[in-house]
């Protein structure tokens, strides 16, 4: 079991991850993303940026969620039919949550809360629609046990934010 007080680097976390996760991270280097939402380019670079941003939290739950949150894109990304030169990864969060379920024991061995990691990965896209939700739906969502953690995690995943430029390439 990893020492809980040590916050690993991206490379350290990937090096101790299960082989399938390592392979998916590597494959992510060739998976393009929509430049409108992801000016950083591929899934691997995005995952690394989100992970490095999450390191400021000193919270293993956010690190593990960052590692898993977009791995489903490797399986579902395809060129957008509507927008030439763009890419769609519709439903990637469902594939990512299946990976979280598969690696529950490893996640817990890292000292992370499986339930929280699962929630963050599952809902990291849903929170994007929050402003458009009806008030009653917003209120129900806000009542979720981990809603505040999801709001915080979302700040790490926002590639259009300039707040984290200093950690992007660490």
Residue pairs with C-beta under 8 A, 6 or more apart in sequence:
1 109
1 110
1 111
2 8
2 16
2 109
2 110
2 111
4 60
4 111
7 55
7 58
7 60
7 63
8 16
8 63
9 55
9 170
10 48
10 51
10 52
13 51
13 63
13 67
14 21
14 22
14 25
14 67
15 22
17 25
17 67
17 106
18 103
18 106
20 99
20 102
21 67
21 68
21 71
21 99
21 103
24 71
24 74
24 99
25 44
25 47
25 67
25 71
26 44
27 74
28 42
28 43
28 44
28 46
28 47
28 70
28 71
28 73
28 74
29 42
29 43
29 44
29 45
30 42
31 42
31 43
31 44
31 73
31 74
31 77
32 41
32 42
32 77
32 87
33 40
33 41
33 42
33 43
33 46
33 73
33 77
33 87
33 89
34 80
34 83
34 86
34 87
34 88
35 85
35 86
36 86
37 159
37 160
38 46
38 159
39 159
39 160
40 46
40 49
40 159
40 168
43 70
43 71
43 73
43 74
43 77
46 70
46 159
47 66
47 67
47 69
47 70
47 71
49 159
49 164
49 167
49 168
50 66
50 69
50 70
50 156
50 157
51 63
51 66
51 67
52 167
52 168
52 170
53 66
53 155
53 156
53 164
53 167
54 62
54 63
54 65
54 66
54 153
54 156
55 63
55 167
56 167
57 63
57 152
57 156
60 110
60 111
60 112
61 112
61 113
61 116
61 117
61 120
61 149
62 120
62 149
62 152
62 153
62 156
63 112
64 107
64 110
64 112
64 117
65 116
65 117
65 120
65 121
65 124
65 153
66 153
66 156
66 157
68 96
68 99
68 100
68 103
68 117
68 121
69 93
69 96
69 120
69 121
69 124
69 157
70 89
70 92
70 96
71 95
71 96
71 99
72 89
72 91
72 92
72 93
72 94
72 95
72 96
72 97
72 98
72 99
73 89
73 92
73 95
73 96
75 92
75 95
76 89
76 90
76 91
76 92
76 95
77 87
77 88
77 89
77 92
78 87
78 88
79 86
79 87
79 88
80 86
80 87
80 88
81 88
92 125
93 121
93 122
93 123
93 124
93 125
93 126
94 122
96 121
96 122
97 118
97 121
97 122
100 107
100 114
100 117
100 118
100 121
101 118
104 114
107 114
107 117
108 114
115 146
116 146
116 149
119 144
119 145
119 146
119 149
119 150
120 146
120 149
120 150
120 153
123 144
123 150
124 150
124 153
124 154
124 157
126 141
127 141
127 150
127 151
127 154
128 154
130 138
130 141
133 141
141 147
144 150
155 161
155 163
156 164
